[in-house]
Amino acid sequence: MRNPTKKILVLIIIVLLAVGIWLWKFPAAKKIAAPLAVPVKVATVVRQDVPRTLTGIGSVLSLHSVAVRPQVDGVLTKLWVKEGQQVKEGDLLASIDDRSIRASLDQARATLSQSQAQLQVAAVNLKRYKDLSVDNGISRQTLDQQQALVDQLKATVQGNQASIASAQVQLSYTQIRSPVTGRVGIRNVDEGNFLRVTDTQGLFSVTQIDPISIEFSLPQQALPTLQALVHGNQAAPVFAYVDGNAEDGTLLGQGQLSLIDNQISATTGTLRVKAVFDNGGQKLWPGQLVNIKVQTALQHDALVVPPTVVQRGLDGYYLYRLKGDKVESVPVKMLFQNSDLNVIEGVSDGDVVIRDGQSRLKPGSQVEILKDTPAEPLEVAQ
C-alpha cells in the first residue's frame, strides 16, 4: 500500500510543478478594457441667411436670331462684315448689284414727269371748258369728257408715284442691313455669287448675345411660387451654372425670372419657364445646356447645421449636442432641408453638435472629438 501511495503523491507533485511552470512561462493575457469615449465628428450651429431655391436644367436661347437672306435677286458685290463680328441694328452687312433697279427707278420717275405734264395740260383745258360752259360755249358732254380725262391722269400720276416708291423699296433691298444687334455667324456665300430670293440657305445669321435668355422646366407644384415671384415687386434672381451647381460648378451669370409658359405639359407634369440674363462677358452661348437655380425666398437669421446632424426617430427629429465630454439628445423641428444644409429650431447659435458617429451614441455617452475635424462653422454657398 505504501508504494502506490508514494507513486500517487509523486505524480501529483509532478503535475502541480508542470502547471506552475506553464503558468509561469505563459501567464494569462490581461483583458483589454473597452474604450469609454466614442470618437465623433462635430459641427457648430450657425445663424445666417438661407436662400430657398428651385433647381433645373435649361437651354440658352437668343432673344433675337435672324437668318439674313436677300429680298431681291442680284449679284453679291460686297460683304461689309466679317464672321464673328459684333454688329448693331441698322449696320450695313452686304451690297447687291443695284444697276437694274436704279434704271427701273429712273424710268418710273420719267413716266411720272410725263403724266404730270399731261395732267397739267388737261387741267388747263378743263378750266377753259368750265368758263365756256357758263355761256353755253361748249356742250356739257365735252366738259364731262375733259373732267374724266383729268381724273384719269390724276390716277395715272398716283400709279407712277407708287411705281417709284416700289422701285425705291427694291433699291433699299440691295443694301442689306442688320435687323438686330448681335454677332455675325459663319458665312455661307462669297462675293460674286448670284443671290435669289428663293435661296433658303441665306448669307449668314445674326444672333443677339447680350442680353440672352434661358428656358428651363420645373415641376408643376412650383407654379404658385413662380407666379408669386413673377408678379412680385422684386424680380426673382436666377443663377446659371455649368458642370455642376453652386457648390462645385462655374457661375456663368445671374438673371431674372421673366416668363411662365401658358400651359403645363400633360406628359411630364412640368411647365416651361424663361429667365433673361445680362451677358456682357458672353459666358452664355445659344444652345448651351446649363444648370439653373431659382431663388424663391430668403430666410433671415436661420439656424443652420449640416444635413448629417439631424436624425429621424420614432418621435420626430433630434440631434446630439455636446455637453462637456458627454452628449445629450435634443429634439428639434425641421424647417427646411436640402442636400447641403438643414434649417432647424430647438438649438442655439454656437451649440456644438455631433455630425458623424451618432450610431454608437445614446444620451449621456462620453465622446472623443477627432482631432482632424475641429468644430467649425458651416459654410453655405449663396
C-alpha positions in Angstrom: 0.0 0.0 0.0 2.9 2.3 0.7 4.3 2.1 -2.8 1.2 3.0 -4.7 0.5 6.0 -2.3 4.0 7.3 -2.9 3.6 7.0 -6.6 0.4 8.9 -6.5 1.9 11.7 -4.4 4.9 11.9 -6.8 2.5 12.1 -9.7 0.5 14.9 -8.1 3.7 16.8 -7.3 4.9 16.5 -10.9 1.5 17.7 -12.3 1.5 20.7 -9.9 5.0 21.6 -10.9 4.2 21.3 -14.6 1.1 23.5 -14.1 3.2 26.0 -12.2 5.9 26.1 -14.8 3.2 26.6 -17.6 1.6 29.4 -15.7 5.0 31.0 -15.1 6.0 30.8 -18.7 2.6 31.6 -20.2 0.7 34.0 -17.9 -2.9 34.7 -18.6 -3.5 37.5 -21.0 -4.8 40.7 -19.5 -8.3 41.7 -20.6 -8.3 45.0 -22.6 -10.8 47.3 -21.2 -13.4 48.6 -23.7 -13.0 52.3 -24.5 -15.4 54.5 -22.7 -15.2 57.5 -25.1 -16.9 57.3 -28.6 -15.0 59.0 -31.4 -17.2 61.5 -33.2 -17.1 64.4 -35.6 -18.7 67.7 -34.7 -20.1 70.9 -36.2 -21.2 74.2 -34.9 -24.8 75.6 -35.2 -24.6 78.9 -37.1 -27.1 81.7 -37.7 -27.2 83.1 -41.2 -29.5 84.0 -44.1 -30.5 80.9 -46.1 -31.9 81.2 -49.7 -34.7 78.9 -50.7 -34.2 77.6 -54.2 -35.6 75.6 -57.1 -33.2 73.8 -59.5 -33.5 72.6 -63.1 -31.7 72.2 -66.4 -32.1 74.8 -69.0 -31.1 75.7 -72.6 -29.6 79.0 -73.6 -31.7 80.8 -76.2 -31.1 84.0 -78.1 -33.8 86.7 -77.8 -33.3 87.5 -81.5 -31.7 85.3 -84.1 -32.2 86.2 -87.8 -31.1 84.4 -90.9 -30.0 87.1 -93.3 -31.5 86.4 -96.8 -31.7 88.5 -99.9 -35.0 90.2 -100.8 -34.1 90.8 -104.4 -32.3 88.8 -107.0 -28.8 90.0 -107.9 -25.1 89.6 -107.7 -23.5 89.9 -104.2 -21.0 92.7 -104.8 -19.6 93.4 -101.3 -19.6 91.9 -97.8 -19.1 94.7 -95.3 -18.7 92.5 -92.2 -16.6 89.5 -91.1 -17.6 86.2 -89.5 -17.9 86.6 -85.7 -18.1 90.4 -85.9 -20.4 92.3 -83.5 -22.9 94.5 -85.4 -25.6 96.9 -84.3 -29.1 97.2 -85.6 -29.0 99.1 -88.9 -25.4 98.4 -89.7 -24.6 97.6 -93.4 -23.9 93.9 -93.9 -23.8 93.4 -97.7 -24.5 95.0 -101.0 -26.2 93.6 -104.1 -25.8 94.9 -107.7 -28.4 97.7 -107.9 -28.0 98.9 -111.5 -31.1 97.3 -112.9 -33.2 98.6 -110.1 -31.8 102.1 -110.4 -32.7 102.0 -114.1 -36.2 101.0 -113.3 -36.5 103.8 -110.7 -35.3 106.4 -113.3 -37.8 105.1 -115.8 -40.6 105.3 -113.2 -39.6 108.9 -112.5 -39.6 109.8 -116.2 -43.1 108.3 -116.6 -44.3 110.3 -113.6 -43.0 113.5 -115.2 -44.7 112.7 -118.4 -48.0 112.0 -116.7 -47.7 115.2 -114.6 -47.2 117.2 -117.8 -50.3 115.7 -119.4 -52.3 116.3 -116.2 -51.2 119.9 -116.2 -52.4 120.5 -119.8 -55.7 118.6 -119.2 -56.3 120.7 -116.0 -55.8 124.0 -118.0 -58.3 122.8 -120.7 -60.8 121.8 -118.1 -60.6 125.3 -116.6 -61.2 126.8 -120.0 -64.1 124.5 -120.7 -65.7 125.4 -117.5 -65.5 129.1 -118.3 -67.1 128.5 -121.8 -69.8 126.3 -120.3 -71.2 129.3 -118.5 -72.3 130.9 -121.8 -73.1 127.5 -123.3 -69.9 127.9 -125.5 -69.3 124.2 -125.4 -71.5 121.2 -124.9 -72.0 119.5 -121.5 -70.7 116.3 -122.9 -67.3 117.9 -123.9 -66.9 119.3 -120.4 -67.6 115.9 -118.8 -65.1 114.2 -121.1 -62.5 116.7 -120.1 -63.2 116.2 -116.4 -62.9 112.4 -116.9 -59.5 112.9 -118.6 -58.2 115.0 -115.7 -59.3 112.3 -113.2 -57.7 109.6 -115.3 -54.4 111.5 -115.5 -54.5 112.1 -111.7 -54.9 108.3 -111.2 -52.0 107.7 -113.6 -49.8 110.1 -111.6 -50.7 108.3 -108.4 -49.8 105.0 -110.1 -46.5 106.4 -111.3 -45.7 107.6 -107.8 -46.5 104.1 -106.4 -44.1 102.6 -109.0 -41.4 105.0 -107.8 -42.0 104.0 -104.2 -41.9 100.4 -105.1 -38.6 100.9 -107.0 -37.1 102.7 -104.1 -38.1 99.8 -101.8 -36.5 97.4 -104.2 -33.4 99.6 -104.3 -33.2 99.6 -100.5 -33.1 95.8 -100.5 -29.8 95.9 -102.3 -28.3 97.3 -99.2 -28.7 94.5 -96.6 -28.7 95.9 -93.1 -28.7 94.1 -89.8 -32.2 93.8 -88.3 -30.9 93.2 -84.8 -27.8 93.9 -82.6 -25.8 90.7 -82.4 -23.0 88.6 -83.6 -22.5 87.5 -87.2 -22.3 83.8 -87.8 -20.5 81.7 -90.3 -20.8 83.0 -93.9 -22.5 80.7 -96.5 -21.8 82.7 -99.7 -18.9 84.7 -101.1 -18.7 88.0 -103.1 -19.7 87.5 -106.7 -22.3 84.9 -106.1 -25.7 85.4 -107.7 -28.4 85.6 -104.9 -32.0 84.6 -105.3 -35.0 85.4 -103.1 -35.8 81.7 -103.1 -32.5 80.7 -101.6 -33.1 79.0 -98.2 -29.6 79.0 -97.0 -29.1 82.7 -96.8 -25.9 84.7 -96.4 -25.3 84.1 -92.6 -27.2 84.6 -89.4 -27.1 87.5 -86.9 -27.7 86.3 -83.3 -28.2 88.5 -80.3 -25.9 87.5 -77.4 -26.5 90.3 -74.9 -29.0 90.2 -73.3 -29.8 86.5 -73.6 -32.5 84.1 -72.3 -32.5 80.6 -70.7 -35.5 78.3 -70.9 -35.9 75.6 -68.4 -38.6 73.3 -66.9 -39.8 73.0 -63.3 -42.3 70.7 -61.6 -45.9 71.8 -61.8 -46.0 72.0 -57.9 -43.8 75.1 -58.2 -46.4 77.1 -60.2 -47.9 79.1 -57.2 -44.4 80.0 -56.1 -43.3 81.1 -59.6 -46.5 83.1 -60.1 -45.8 85.0 -56.9 -42.3 85.6 -58.0 -43.2 86.9 -61.5 -45.9 89.2 -60.2 -43.9 90.4 -57.2 -42.4 93.8 -56.6 -38.8 92.5 -57.0 -37.6 90.2 -59.7 -36.6 86.7 -58.6 -32.8 86.1 -59.1 -31.9 83.1 -61.3 -28.3 81.7 -61.4 -26.8 79.7 -64.3 -24.0 77.2 -63.7 -22.0 74.9 -65.9 -20.5 71.5 -65.0 -22.2 71.4 -61.6 -24.2 73.6 -59.2 -23.5 76.4 -56.7 -21.0 74.2 -54.8 -18.9 72.7 -57.5 -19.9 74.4 -60.7 -18.8 77.6 -62.5 -21.2 80.5 -62.3 -22.0 81.8 -65.8 -24.4 84.6 -64.9 -27.2 85.9 -62.8 -30.5 86.8 -64.4 -34.1 87.5 -63.6 -37.2 85.4 -63.9 -39.3 86.8 -66.7 -42.0 84.4 -68.0 -44.0 81.3 -67.2 -45.5 79.4 -70.1 -49.3 79.4 -70.6 -49.7 75.7 -70.1 -48.3 72.6 -68.2 -47.1 69.6 -70.1 -49.6 66.8 -69.6 -46.9 64.1 -70.3 -44.2 65.3 -68.0 -46.1 67.4 -65.4 -43.7 70.3 -65.8 -44.0 73.9 -67.0 -41.6 75.9 -69.1 -40.0 79.0 -67.5 -37.8 81.7 -69.1 -35.3 84.0 -67.5 -33.3 86.9 -69.0 -29.6 87.4 -68.4 -27.2 90.2 -69.0 -24.4 88.6 -71.0 -21.7 91.3 -71.5 -19.0 88.7 -70.9 -20.6 86.3 -73.4 -20.2 83.4 -71.0 -23.7 82.2 -72.0 -23.9 80.9 -75.6 -27.1 80.0 -77.6 -27.8 76.2 -77.5 -25.7 75.7 -74.3 -27.1 73.4 -71.6 -26.8 74.9 -68.1 -27.9 74.1 -64.5 -30.4 76.6 -63.2 -31.1 77.7 -59.6 -34.1 80.0 -58.9 -34.0 81.8 -55.6 -37.6 81.7 -54.4 -37.1 83.2 -50.9 -34.5 84.3 -48.4 -34.9 83.2 -44.8 -33.1 85.6 -42.5 -31.2 84.6 -39.3 -31.9 80.9 -39.7 -30.2 78.2 -37.5 -28.2 76.0 -39.9 -26.5 72.7 -39.5 -25.0 70.1 -41.9 -27.6 67.6 -43.2 -25.9 64.7 -41.3 -26.5 66.3 -37.9 -30.3 65.8 -37.7 -31.5 62.2 -37.0 -35.0 60.8 -37.5 -36.6 58.9 -34.6 -39.9 57.5 -33.7 -41.0 60.8 -32.0 -39.6 63.0 -34.8 -36.3 64.8 -35.5 -33.5 65.0 -32.9 -29.8 65.6 -32.7 -26.9 65.0 -30.2 -25.5 68.1 -28.6 -22.1 68.2 -26.9 -22.2 69.0 -23.2 -18.8 68.8 -21.6 -17.3 65.5 -22.7 -20.7 63.9 -23.0 -23.8 64.2 -25.3 -27.4 64.9 -24.8 -30.3 64.2 -27.1 -32.2 67.4 -28.2 -35.5 67.2 -30.1 -35.6 69.7 -33.0 -38.1 71.0 -35.6 -37.1 70.8 -39.3 -38.0 74.0 -41.1 -36.2 73.4 -44.4 -33.7 70.8 -45.8 -31.8 70.1 -48.9 -28.6 68.3 -49.9 -26.4 71.0 -48.4 -28.0 72.0 -45.1 -30.8 71.8 -42.6 -32.6 74.7 -41.1 -33.9 73.8 -37.6 -35.4 75.1 -34.4 -34.7 73.8 -30.9 -31.0 74.7 -30.5 -29.0 77.9 -30.1 -26.4 79.7 -32.1 -22.9 78.3 -31.3 -24.0 74.9 -30.0 -21.6 72.1 -30.8 -23.5 69.1 -32.3 -22.5 65.7 -33.5 -22.4 65.3 -37.2 -20.8 61.8 -37.5 -20.7 58.8 -35.2 -24.3 59.0 -33.9 -25.0 55.3 -34.4 -22.9 54.5 -31.3 -24.3 57.2 -29.1 -27.0 57.4 -26.5 -27.9 60.2 -24.1 -25.0 60.6 -21.6 -22.4 58.8 -23.7 -18.9 60.1 -23.3 -17.3 61.2 -26.6 -13.9 62.0 -28.0 -13.7 64.7 -30.7 -11.4 63.6 -33.5 -8.5 66.0 -33.8 -8.7 66.2 -37.6 -12.2 67.5 -37.5 -12.4 70.6 -35.2 -15.7 72.2 -34.6 -16.0 74.8 -37.4 -19.0 76.9 -38.5 -20.9 75.6 -41.5 -20.3 77.4 -44.8 -23.2 77.6 -47.1 -22.9 78.6 -50.7 -25.2 81.5 -51.6 
